[in-house]
């Protein structure tokens, strides 16, 4: 049975088949977690990313994971949260597509264990409650195709919010 694990800590220290990297469309060093990943991956990661085509919001690209305890990085470009205004529905659909694209690419490559940050909830400002709900809407029905899907949150407060959402809306999943 597949486990969807919610945890907090340093995502860059956890072993898995793949790590999801929030990305810029040109797969260049970004802010937050992306910056930390590129710092560890160095010139080899930058060179691998230079070979990739542009990545639009909701799409994903795969590279080796240089300098990290995972085999692969799956880069995905997340949407910017617009405070739930008239464009909020589009951003939610795009965020869901990020998860779908990552899972599709991981399955195609045979990656059985994946690490996710809270996509969109960092520098792109999605509230954790909304990011958690959208993520779990995609991850729960797709989990059977993997050994383990781990969402590693940056803070205990974020972890508490994701667990609250999981318990309230997805109690059967975990």
N, CA, C and O atoms as a DFTB+ gen file, in Angstrom:
696 C
 N C O
     1  1       0.836      -1.184       0.000
     2  2       0.000       0.000       0.000
     3  2       0.885       1.252       0.000
     4  3       1.847       1.349       0.761
     5  1       0.551       2.166      -0.833
     6  2       1.304       3.416      -0.937
     7  2       1.040       4.292       0.276
     8  3      -0.079       4.377       0.782
     9  1       2.087       4.930       0.716
    10  2       1.978       5.840       1.841
    11  2       2.156       7.263       1.334
    12  3       3.099       7.557       0.600
    13  1       1.238       8.148       1.732
    14  2       1.444       9.576       1.545
    15  2       1.859      10.082       2.913
    16  3       1.074      10.068       3.861
    17  1       3.092      10.524       3.002
    18  2       3.662      10.940       4.280
    19  2       3.801      12.449       4.303
    20  3       4.350      13.048       3.379
    21  1       3.301      13.055       5.364
    22  2       3.470      14.486       5.593
    23  2       4.472      14.642       6.725
    24  3       4.307      14.047       7.790
    25  1       5.509      15.440       6.500
    26  2       6.559      15.628       7.493
    27  2       7.092      17.046       7.400
    28  3       6.723      17.801       6.501
    29  1       7.959      17.402       8.330
    30  2       8.623      18.704       8.233
    31  2      10.111      18.496       8.478
    32  3      10.522      17.511       9.091
    33  1      10.900      19.428       7.996
    34  2      12.340      19.335       8.160
    35  2      13.066      19.818       6.926
    36  3      12.525      20.579       6.123
    37  1      14.299      19.366       6.787
    38  2      15.134      19.751       5.650
    39  2      14.958      18.739       4.529
    40  3      15.518      17.644       4.586
    41  1      14.195      19.093       3.525
    42  2      13.892      18.201       2.413
    43  2      15.153      17.762       1.663
    44  3      15.159      16.716       1.015
    45  1      16.209      18.556       1.752
    46  2      17.439      18.249       1.023
    47  2      18.290      17.174       1.690
    48  3      19.361      16.834       1.187
    49  1      17.829      16.639       2.809
    50  2      18.563      15.579       3.494
    51  2      17.859      14.228       3.414
    52  3      18.380      13.231       3.913
    53  1      16.691      14.185       2.796
    54  2      15.887      12.963       2.745
    55  2      16.214      12.174       1.469
    56  3      16.319      12.746       0.384
    57  1      16.371      10.868       1.616
    58  2      16.653       9.999       0.474
    59  2      15.346       9.588      -0.216
    60  3      14.351       9.273       0.437
    61  1      15.378       9.600      -1.546
    62  2      14.226       9.164      -2.343
    63  2      14.692       9.005      -3.791
    64  3      15.828       9.331      -4.136
    65  1      13.807       8.506      -4.608
    66  2      14.130       8.390      -6.026
    67  2      14.143       9.734      -6.722
    68  3      14.955       9.975      -7.616
    69  1      13.233      10.615      -6.307
    70  2      13.142      11.919      -6.947
    71  2      12.711      13.005      -5.989
    72  3      12.000      12.754      -5.016
    73  1      13.152      14.215      -6.279
    74  2      12.807      15.407      -5.523
    75  2      12.202      16.414      -6.490
    76  3      12.747      16.651      -7.568
    77  1      11.084      17.001      -6.107
    78  2      10.427      18.001      -6.939
    79  2      11.010      19.373      -6.616
    80  3      11.045      19.797      -5.462
    81  1      11.461      20.049      -7.658
    82  2      12.087      21.358      -7.524
    83  2      11.177      22.431      -8.129
    84  3      10.884      22.387      -9.324
    85  1      10.724      23.401      -7.311
    86  2       9.983      24.526      -7.883
    87  2      10.905      25.262      -8.857
    88  3      12.031      25.609      -8.502
    89  1      10.436      25.498     -10.071
    90  2      11.339      25.950     -11.131
    91  2      10.909      27.260     -11.781
    92  3       9.747      27.662     -11.728
    93  1      11.880      27.898     -12.386
    94  2      11.694      29.028     -13.293
    95  2      11.517      28.409     -14.682
    96  3      12.062      27.336     -14.937
    97  1      10.784      29.041     -15.571
    98  2      10.502      28.434     -16.875
    99  2      11.759      28.125     -17.697
   100  3      11.722      27.265     -18.576
   101  1      12.858      28.810     -17.421
   102  2      14.100      28.528     -18.134
   103  2      15.012      27.586     -17.342
   104  3      16.170      27.381     -17.706
   105  1      14.478      27.015     -16.257
   106  2      15.213      26.101     -15.383
   107  2      16.528      26.702     -14.901
   108  3      17.567      26.042     -14.884
   109  1      16.453      27.961     -14.513
   110  2      17.602      28.640     -13.919
   111  2      17.365      28.742     -12.411
   112  3      16.253      28.526     -11.930
   113  1      18.410      29.069     -11.689
   114  2      18.317      29.207     -10.237
   115  2      17.225      30.202      -9.882
   116  3      17.173      31.314     -10.408
   117  1      16.358      29.777      -8.981
   118  2      15.290      30.653      -8.522
   119  2      15.523      31.084      -7.093
   120  3      16.663      31.220      -6.648
   121  1      14.442      31.294      -6.384
   122  2      14.508      31.696      -4.983
   123  2      14.163      30.501      -4.099
   124  3      13.735      29.464      -4.606
   125  1      14.340      30.629      -2.813
   126  2      13.913      29.619      -1.858
   127  2      14.560      28.261      -2.076
   128  3      15.782      28.153      -2.186
   129  1      13.729      27.226      -2.138
   130  2      14.226      25.864      -2.296
   131  2      15.003      25.699      -3.599
   132  3      16.023      25.010      -3.624
   133  1      14.545      26.308      -4.659
   134  2      15.257      26.232      -5.938
   135  2      16.696      26.713      -5.780
   136  3      17.619      26.081      -6.294
   137  1      16.889      27.803      -5.087
   138  2      18.225      28.338      -4.858
   139  2      19.095      27.338      -4.093
   140  3      20.265      27.145      -4.422
   141  1      18.522      26.715      -3.085
   142  2      19.264      25.733      -2.291
   143  2      19.644      24.510      -3.134
   144  3      20.749      23.984      -3.008
   145  1      18.734      24.068      -3.981
   146  2      19.003      22.912      -4.850
   147  2      20.121      23.244      -5.834
   148  3      21.030      22.438      -6.032
   149  1      20.060      24.412      -6.446
   150  2      21.099      24.810      -7.402
   151  2      22.442      25.010      -6.712
   152  3      23.491      24.750      -7.302
   153  1      22.413      25.469      -5.472
   154  2      23.655      25.631      -4.714
   155  2      24.341      24.267      -4.555
   156  3      25.555      24.153      -4.722
   157  1      23.559      23.246      -4.235
   158  2      24.134      21.901      -4.055
   159  2      24.475      21.246      -5.389
   160  3      25.466      20.523      -5.490
   161  1      23.674      21.490      -6.396
   162  2      23.889      20.851      -7.696
   163  2      25.016      21.455      -8.504
   164  3      25.616      20.785      -9.344
   165  1      25.306      22.721      -8.250
   166  2      26.425      23.397      -8.889
   167  2      26.358      23.459     -10.410
   168  3      25.283      23.444     -11.011
   169  1      27.528      23.530     -11.002
   170  2      27.654      23.700     -12.452
   171  2      27.074      22.516     -13.216
   172  3      26.549      22.696     -14.315
   173  1      27.158      21.310     -12.660
   174  2      26.624      20.128     -13.350
   175  2      25.107      20.241     -13.508
   176  3      24.569      19.913     -14.565
   177  1      24.422      20.699     -12.471
   178  2      22.970      20.875     -12.557
   179  2      22.629      21.997     -13.528
   180  3      21.710      21.865     -14.336
   181  1      23.357      23.087     -13.454
   182  2      23.102      24.194     -14.385
   183  2      23.275      23.741     -15.832
   184  3      22.477      24.108     -16.694
   185  1      24.306      22.951     -16.106
   186  2      24.548      22.454     -17.469
   187  2      23.426      21.523     -17.910
   188  3      22.990      21.587     -19.059
   189  1      22.952      20.656     -17.010
   190  2      21.854      19.743     -17.350
   191  2      20.577      20.530     -17.642
   192  3      19.831      20.188     -18.560
   193  1      20.328      21.566     -16.875
   194  2      19.135      22.387     -17.086
   195  2      19.210      23.182     -18.379
   196  3      18.190      23.417     -19.027
   197  1      20.419      23.599     -18.759
   198  2      20.598      24.339     -20.016
   199  2      20.187      23.514     -21.231
   200  3      19.837      24.073     -22.270
   201  1      20.227      22.191     -21.108
   202  2      19.876      21.299     -22.214
   203  2      18.372      21.065     -22.348
   204  3      17.912      20.496     -23.338
   205  1      17.614      21.503     -21.355
   206  2      16.172      21.269     -21.336
   207  2      15.424      22.377     -22.091
   208  3      15.865      23.526     -22.122
   209  1      14.287      22.015     -22.699
   210  2      13.457      23.059     -23.316
   211  2      12.749      23.885     -22.242
   212  3      12.646      23.467     -21.089
   213  1      12.272      25.045     -22.631
   214  2      11.521      25.905     -21.720
   215  2      10.389      25.109     -21.086
   216  3       9.814      24.223     -21.719
   217  1      10.077      25.421     -19.860
   218  2       9.056      24.705     -19.092
   219  2       7.968      25.695     -18.689
   220  3       8.209      26.587     -17.876
   221  1       6.795      25.543     -19.245
   222  2       5.689      26.450     -18.922
   223  2       5.047      26.068     -17.588
   224  3       5.280      24.973     -17.077
   225  1       4.249      26.960     -17.032
   226  2       3.540      26.701     -15.781
   227  2       2.728      25.413     -15.928
   228  3       1.990      25.233     -16.897
   229  1       2.880      24.532     -14.954
   230  2       2.150      23.266     -14.950
   231  2       2.893      22.113     -15.599
   232  3       2.499      20.959     -15.431
   233  1       3.953      22.395     -16.334
   234  2       4.740      21.340     -16.964
   235  2       5.864      20.902     -16.033
   236  3       6.085      21.502     -14.982
   237  1       6.575      19.840     -16.436
   238  2       7.686      19.336     -15.629
   239  2       8.814      18.870     -16.534
   240  3       8.584      18.452     -17.668
   241  1      10.041      18.948     -16.016
   242  2      11.251      18.480     -16.705
   243  2      12.089      17.668     -15.721
   244  3      12.043      17.910     -14.515
   245  1      12.846      16.716     -16.231
   246  2      13.637      15.828     -15.396
   247  2      15.130      15.995     -15.653
   248  3      15.568      16.060     -16.802
   249  1      15.906      16.065     -14.571
   250  2      17.367      16.055     -14.666
   251  2      17.897      15.120     -13.584
   252  3      17.160      14.716     -12.685
   253  1      19.169      14.783     -13.677
   254  2      19.837      14.084     -12.578
   255  2      19.895      15.056     -11.397
   256  3      19.741      16.266     -11.558
   257  1      20.118      14.496     -10.212
   258  2      20.155      15.319      -8.996
   259  2      21.576      15.362      -8.463
   260  3      21.947      14.569      -7.597
   261  1      22.346      16.262      -8.968
   262  2      23.745      16.399      -8.598
   263  2      23.871      16.935      -7.166
   264  3      23.259      17.946      -6.821
   265  1      24.664      16.253      -6.341
   266  2      24.933      16.730      -4.999
   267  2      23.806      16.567      -3.996
   268  3      23.860      17.150      -2.913
   269  1      22.788      15.789      -4.330
   270  2      21.636      15.582      -3.441
   271  2      21.437      14.090      -3.186
   272  3      21.897      13.268      -3.979
   273  1      20.754      13.722      -2.085
   274  2      20.553      12.307      -1.765
   275  2      19.382      11.662      -2.514
   276  3      18.753      10.734      -2.005
   277  1      19.097      12.148      -3.704
   278  2      18.072      11.580      -4.577
   279  2      18.700      11.345      -5.946
   280  3      19.744      11.916      -6.262
   281  1      18.069      10.511      -6.751
   282  2      18.620      10.235      -8.083
   283  2      18.235      11.296      -9.107
   284  3      19.033      11.660      -9.970
   285  1      16.997      11.790      -8.999
   286  2      16.491      12.716     -10.013
   287  2      15.841      13.940      -9.390
   288  3      15.331      13.900      -8.270
   289  1      15.874      15.020     -10.146
   290  2      15.092      16.214      -9.844
   291  2      14.001      16.306     -10.894
   292  3      14.250      16.119     -12.085
   293  1      12.802      16.594     -10.446
   294  2      11.717      16.875     -11.377
   295  2      11.332      18.337     -11.139
   296  3      10.767      18.694     -10.105
   297  1      11.650      19.154     -12.114
   298  2      11.439      20.599     -12.042
   299  2      10.026      20.900     -12.541
   300  3       9.617      20.386     -13.582
   301  1       9.284      21.720     -11.816
   302  2       7.963      22.136     -12.269
   303  2       7.756      23.614     -11.955
   304  3       8.160      24.105     -10.901
   305  1       7.126      24.302     -12.883
   306  2       6.885      25.737     -12.736
   307  2       5.493      25.934     -12.143
   308  3       4.484      25.603     -12.764
   309  1       5.461      26.481     -10.929
   310  2       4.186      26.674     -10.240
   311  2       3.604      28.056     -10.547
   312  3       4.338      28.997     -10.851
   313  1       2.279      28.164     -10.463
   314  2       1.638      29.456     -10.713
   315  2       1.794      30.395      -9.510
   316  3       2.112      29.970      -8.399
   317  1       1.566      31.644      -9.767
   318  2       1.564      32.671      -8.725
   319  2       0.148      32.771      -8.167
   320  3      -0.805      32.888      -8.938
   321  1      -0.011      32.726      -6.844
   322  2      -1.319      32.901      -6.233
   323  2      -1.718      34.364      -6.311
   324  3      -0.920      35.257      -6.024
   325  1      -2.960      34.596      -6.702
   326  2      -3.425      35.971      -6.889
   327  2      -4.497      36.333      -5.870
   328  3      -5.442      37.057      -6.183
   329  1      -4.347      35.832      -4.664
   330  2      -5.241      36.175      -3.545
   331  2      -6.677      35.749      -3.763
   332  3      -7.591      36.358      -3.206
   333  1      -6.895      34.721      -4.557
   334  2      -8.243      34.199      -4.727
   335  2      -9.154      35.081      -5.551
   336  3     -10.375      34.955      -5.467
   337  1      -8.584      35.974      -6.348
   338  2      -9.414      36.828      -7.184
   339  2      -9.945      36.034      -8.381
   340  3      -9.952      34.803      -8.345
   341  1     -10.374      36.698      -9.408
   342  2     -10.980      36.018     -10.555
   343  2     -10.044      35.058     -11.269
   344  3     -10.500      34.201     -12.026
   345  1      -8.724      35.189     -11.038
   346  2      -7.775      34.296     -11.675
   347  2      -7.402      33.119     -10.771
   348  3      -6.618      32.257     -11.168
   349  1      -7.954      33.081      -9.570
   350  2      -7.647      32.024      -8.617
   351  2      -7.948      30.631      -9.136
   352  3      -7.189      29.696      -8.883
   353  1      -9.058      30.482      -9.866
   354  2      -9.417      29.163     -10.399
   355  2      -8.370      28.673     -11.395
   356  3      -8.045      27.486     -11.418
   357  1      -7.845      29.571     -12.211
   358  2      -6.808      29.189     -13.167
   359  2      -5.548      28.756     -12.426
   360  3      -4.929      27.754     -12.785
   361  1      -5.165      29.505     -11.394
   362  2      -3.972      29.158     -10.623
   363  2      -4.137      27.797      -9.947
   364  3      -3.187      27.017      -9.890
   365  1      -5.330      27.509      -9.437
   366  2      -5.590      26.206      -8.818
   367  2      -5.472      25.076      -9.831
   368  3      -4.895      24.029      -9.537
   369  1      -6.016      25.288     -11.020
   370  2      -5.917      24.267     -12.073
   371  2      -4.458      24.050     -12.462
   372  3      -4.028      22.912     -12.651
   373  1      -3.699      25.133     -12.582
   374  2      -2.276      25.022     -12.943
   375  2      -1.477      24.322     -11.848
   376  3      -0.579      23.534     -12.145
   377  1      -1.795      24.603     -10.588
   378  2      -1.100      23.937      -9.493
   379  2      -1.375      22.431      -9.526
   380  3      -0.464      21.626      -9.329
   381  1      -2.608      22.062      -9.771
   382  2      -2.931      20.644      -9.916
   383  2      -2.177      20.020     -11.072
   384  3      -1.720      18.882     -10.971
   385  1      -2.040      20.751     -12.173
   386  2      -1.307      20.251     -13.338
   387  2       0.170      20.043     -13.014
   388  3       0.798      19.132     -13.554
   389  1       0.729      20.880     -12.137
   390  2       2.124      20.668     -11.703
   391  2       2.263      19.277     -11.097
   392  3       3.165      18.523     -11.461
   393  1       1.375      18.941     -10.176
   394  2       1.432      17.622      -9.534
   395  2       1.219      16.506     -10.552
   396  3       1.934      15.504     -10.526
   397  1       0.259      16.664     -11.435
   398  2       0.000      15.645     -12.467
   399  2       1.228      15.443     -13.352
   400  3       1.628      14.309     -13.614
   401  1       1.821      16.538     -13.809
   402  2       2.992      16.451     -14.687
   403  2       4.172      15.774     -13.994
   404  3       4.871      14.961     -14.598
   405  1       4.385      16.111     -12.733
   406  2       5.460      15.487     -11.964
   407  2       5.217      13.987     -11.841
   408  3       6.124      13.191     -12.085
   409  1       4.007      13.600     -11.468
   410  2       3.699      12.180     -11.295
   411  2       3.822      11.424     -12.621
   412  3       4.337      10.306     -12.647
   413  1       3.358      12.021     -13.713
   414  2       3.482      11.385     -15.029
   415  2       4.945      11.148     -15.392
   416  3       5.311      10.062     -15.840
   417  1       5.769      12.158     -15.198
   418  2       7.186      12.058     -15.527
   419  2       7.885      11.025     -14.630
   420  3       8.710      10.244     -15.103
   421  1       7.553      11.027     -13.353
   422  2       8.146      10.058     -12.416
   423  2       7.773       8.634     -12.818
   424  3       8.629       7.749     -12.822
   425  1       6.519       8.405     -13.153
   426  2       6.098       7.063     -13.565
   427  2       6.781       6.640     -14.853
   428  3       7.200       5.490     -14.985
   429  1       6.896       7.548     -15.796
   430  2       7.558       7.227     -17.067
   431  2       9.026       6.851     -16.850
   432  3       9.571       6.030     -17.588
   433  1       9.662       7.444     -15.849
   434  2      11.069       7.177     -15.562
   435  2      11.242       6.020     -14.564
   436  3      12.367       5.592     -14.306
   437  1      10.145       5.518     -14.007
   438  2      10.224       4.423     -13.042
   439  2      10.622       4.856     -11.645
   440  3      11.120       4.044     -10.865
   441  1      10.414       6.116     -11.316
   442  2      10.715       6.627      -9.979
   443  2       9.565       6.231      -9.061
   444  3       8.413       6.581      -9.315
   445  1       9.881       5.500      -7.991
   446  2       8.846       4.942      -7.112
   447  2       8.648       5.713      -5.811
   448  3       7.617       5.566      -5.154
   449  1       9.639       6.544      -5.430
   450  2       9.520       7.345      -4.214
   451  2       9.827       8.803      -4.556
   452  3      10.852       9.110      -5.164
   453  1       8.926       9.686      -4.157
   454  2       9.041      11.101      -4.512
   455  2       8.934      11.992      -3.283
   456  3       8.167      11.718      -2.359
   457  1       9.716      13.060      -3.292
   458  2       9.668      14.102      -2.269
   459  2       9.103      15.373      -2.887
   460  3       9.579      15.841      -3.921
   461  1       8.087      15.920      -2.244
   462  2       7.487      17.173      -2.693
   463  2       7.656      18.245      -1.625
   464  3       7.475      17.962      -0.440
   465  1       7.998      19.463      -2.015
   466  2       7.807      20.591      -1.099
   467  2       6.334      20.996      -1.222
   468  3       5.585      20.385      -1.984
   469  1       5.931      21.995      -0.497
   470  2       4.568      22.524      -0.633
   471  2       4.547      23.410      -1.874
   472  3       4.713      24.626      -1.778
   473  1       4.343      22.802      -3.030
   474  2       4.394      23.552      -4.288
   475  2       3.462      24.757      -4.243
   476  3       2.298      24.650      -3.857
   477  1       3.993      25.890      -4.641
   478  2       3.221      27.120      -4.714
   479  2       3.111      27.880      -3.402
   480  3       2.776      29.065      -3.408
   481  1       3.388      27.219      -2.266
   482  2       3.163      27.855      -0.959
   483  2       4.359      28.665      -0.468
   484  3       4.281      29.308       0.579
   485  1       5.441      28.643      -1.198
   486  2       6.606      29.436      -0.789
   487  2       6.537      30.824      -1.385
   488  3       5.670      31.625      -1.035
   489  1       7.454      31.099      -2.284
   490  2       7.542      32.436      -2.865
   491  2       6.353      32.782      -3.760
   492  3       6.153      33.951      -4.088
   493  1       5.556      31.780      -4.162
   494  2       4.391      32.062      -5.005
   495  2       3.104      32.266      -4.212
   496  3       2.036      32.454      -4.795
   497  1       3.205      32.228      -2.881
   498  2       2.198      32.740      -1.948
   499  2       0.870      32.001      -1.834
   500  3      -0.082      32.575      -1.307
   501  1       0.757      30.773      -2.293
   502  2      -0.483      30.036      -2.031
   503  2      -0.601      29.821      -0.520
   504  3       0.383      29.434       0.111
   505  1      -1.769      30.058       0.081
   506  2      -1.956      29.701       1.486
   507  2      -1.796      28.174       1.644
   508  3      -2.219      27.414       0.773
   509  1      -1.198      27.742       2.731
   510  2      -0.951      26.312       2.909
   511  2      -2.239      25.489       2.865
   512  3      -2.229      24.374       2.343
   513  1      -3.337      26.003       3.395
   514  2      -4.581      25.237       3.376
   515  2      -5.032      24.965       1.940
   516  3      -5.507      23.870       1.637
   517  1      -4.888      25.937       1.071
   518  2      -5.291      25.786      -0.334
   519  2      -4.288      24.903      -1.075
   520  3      -4.685      24.026      -1.843
   521  1      -2.995      25.126      -0.851
   522  2      -1.966      24.304      -1.501
   523  2      -2.104      22.848      -1.095
   524  3      -1.975      21.955      -1.932
   525  1      -2.365      22.599       0.186
   526  2      -2.514      21.227       0.685
   527  2      -3.709      20.546       0.046
   528  3      -3.609      19.404      -0.403
   529  1      -4.829      21.231       0.002
   530  2      -6.030      20.625      -0.566
   531  2      -5.821      20.267      -2.030
   532  3      -6.175      19.169      -2.461
   533  1      -5.254      21.177      -2.786
   534  2      -5.045      20.922      -4.218
   535  2      -4.054      19.779      -4.424
   536  3      -4.267      18.918      -5.278
   537  1      -2.979      19.768      -3.650
   538  2      -1.979      18.702      -3.762
   539  2      -2.604      17.343      -3.460
   540  3      -2.428      16.390      -4.219
   541  1      -3.326      17.260      -2.359
   542  2      -3.897      15.967      -1.954
   543  2      -5.001      15.513      -2.903
   544  3      -5.218      14.312      -3.061
   545  1      -5.703      16.452      -3.537
   546  2      -6.694      16.076      -4.556
   547  2      -6.054      15.292      -5.688
   548  3      -6.688      14.418      -6.277
   549  1      -4.805      15.599      -5.992
   550  2      -4.086      14.903      -7.063
   551  2      -3.340      13.687      -6.518
   552  3      -3.397      12.610      -7.112
   553  1      -2.646      13.850      -5.401
   554  2      -1.793      12.779      -4.897
   555  2      -2.568      11.559      -4.409
   556  3      -2.158      10.427      -4.668
   557  1      -3.670      11.768      -3.715
   558  2      -4.406      10.636      -3.142
   559  2      -4.851       9.632      -4.212
   560  3      -4.562       8.444      -4.066
   561  1      -5.534      10.049      -5.270
   562  2      -5.950       9.050      -6.261
   563  2      -4.808       8.469      -7.099
   564  3      -4.971       7.405      -7.696
   565  1      -3.679       9.134      -7.154
   566  2      -2.546       8.654      -7.949
   567  2      -1.523       7.869      -7.123
   568  3      -0.587       7.304      -7.689
   569  1      -1.680       7.823      -5.819
   570  2      -0.685       7.244      -4.920
   571  2      -0.409       5.765      -5.183
   572  3       0.708       5.302      -4.950
   573  1      -1.384       5.028      -5.653
   574  2      -1.202       3.589      -5.865
   575  2      -0.088       3.276      -6.859
   576  3       0.420       2.154      -6.869
   577  1       0.299       4.222      -7.684
   578  2       1.362       4.006      -8.658
   579  2       2.761       4.193      -8.090
   580  3       3.742       4.132      -8.832
   581  1       2.867       4.420      -6.778
   582  2       4.156       4.711      -6.153
   583  2       4.311       3.937      -4.851
   584  3       3.330       3.483      -4.263
   585  1       5.559       3.791      -4.410
   586  2       5.822       3.188      -3.104
   587  2       5.577       4.196      -1.989
   588  3       4.950       3.873      -0.980
   589  1       6.075       5.421      -2.173
   590  2       5.853       6.458      -1.172
   591  2       5.920       7.833      -1.808
   592  3       6.783       8.122      -2.637
   593  1       4.979       8.672      -1.392
   594  2       4.954      10.081      -1.762
   595  2       5.089      10.860      -0.462
   596  3       4.253      10.727       0.432
   597  1       6.128      11.667      -0.352
   598  2       6.374      12.436       0.866
   599  2       6.270      13.918       0.558
   600  3       6.879      14.412      -0.391
   601  1       5.492      14.621       1.367
   602  2       5.433      16.082       1.294
   603  2       6.166      16.581       2.535
   604  3       5.741      16.341       3.666
   605  1       7.264      17.274       2.303
   606  2       8.091      17.786       3.400
   607  2       7.886      19.290       3.505
   608  3       8.242      20.047       2.602
   609  1       7.304      19.706       4.625
   610  2       7.007      21.108       4.860
   611  2       8.151      21.786       5.589
   612  3       8.888      21.154       6.346
   613  1       8.286      23.062       5.354
   614  2       9.404      23.841       5.898
   615  2       9.238      24.142       7.386
   616  3      10.234      24.289       8.095
   617  1       7.998      24.237       7.873
   618  2       7.762      24.574       9.277
   619  2       6.750      23.614       9.901
   620  3       5.987      22.948       9.201
   621  1       6.764      23.559      11.218
   622  2       5.791      22.737      11.945
   623  2       4.375      23.298      11.780
   624  3       3.406      22.540      11.743
   625  1       4.258      24.614      11.683
   626  2       2.944      25.227      11.487
   627  2       2.350      24.803      10.147
   628  3       1.161      24.498      10.059
   629  1       3.175      24.786       9.111
   630  2       2.701      24.336       7.794
   631  2       2.319      22.865       7.857
   632  3       1.297      22.467       7.298
   633  1       3.122      22.058       8.527
   634  2       2.811      20.638       8.674
   635  2       1.471      20.458       9.374
   636  3       0.662      19.634       8.946
   637  1       1.223      21.201      10.425
   638  2      -0.048      21.115      11.144
   639  2      -1.219      21.456      10.223
   640  3      -2.267      20.814      10.285
   641  1      -1.042      22.459       9.377
   642  2      -2.123      22.849       8.452
   643  2      -2.382      21.753       7.417
   644  3      -3.537      21.437       7.129
   645  1      -1.315      21.170       6.853
   646  2      -1.483      20.097       5.879
   647  2      -2.150      18.885       6.521
   648  3      -3.000      18.248       5.899
   649  1      -1.778      18.562       7.752
   650  2      -2.403      17.431       8.456
   651  2      -3.870      17.704       8.736
   652  3      -4.700      16.799       8.654
   653  1      -4.195      18.957       9.069
   654  2      -5.592      19.323       9.298
   655  2      -6.409      19.124       8.024
   656  3      -7.504      18.564       8.061
   657  1      -5.873      19.583       6.909
   658  2      -6.569      19.429       5.624
   659  2      -6.705      17.945       5.273
   660  3      -7.770      17.504       4.839
   661  1      -5.637      17.181       5.458
   662  2      -5.689      15.749       5.166
   663  2      -6.760      15.057       6.004
   664  3      -7.543      14.264       5.482
   665  1      -6.796      15.353       7.291
   666  2      -7.775      14.726       8.183
   667  2      -9.199      15.132       7.833
   668  3     -10.103      14.295       7.825
   669  1      -9.400      16.412       7.543
   670  2     -10.739      16.920       7.264
   671  2     -11.292      16.434       5.923
   672  3     -12.476      16.109       5.830
   673  1     -10.459      16.379       4.890
   674  2     -10.956      16.096       3.544
   675  2     -10.517      14.766       2.959
   676  3     -11.141      14.272       2.020
   677  1      -9.452      14.175       3.496
   678  2      -8.878      12.969       2.896
   679  2      -8.603      11.905       3.949
   680  3      -7.589      11.212       3.867
   681  1      -9.479      11.760       4.933
   682  2      -9.247      10.862       6.072
   683  2      -8.956       9.432       5.629
   684  3      -8.210       8.728       6.310
   685  1      -9.508       8.990       4.535
   686  2      -9.292       7.622       4.058
   687  2      -7.908       7.414       3.509
   688  3      -7.472       6.271       3.371
   689  1      -7.176       8.514       3.180
   690  2      -5.855       8.393       2.526
   691  2      -4.750       8.015       3.484
   692  3      -3.799       7.349       3.075
   693  1      -4.830       8.396       4.689
   694  2      -3.701       8.161       5.554
   695  2      -4.100       7.590       6.841
   696  3      -3.249       7.332       7.692
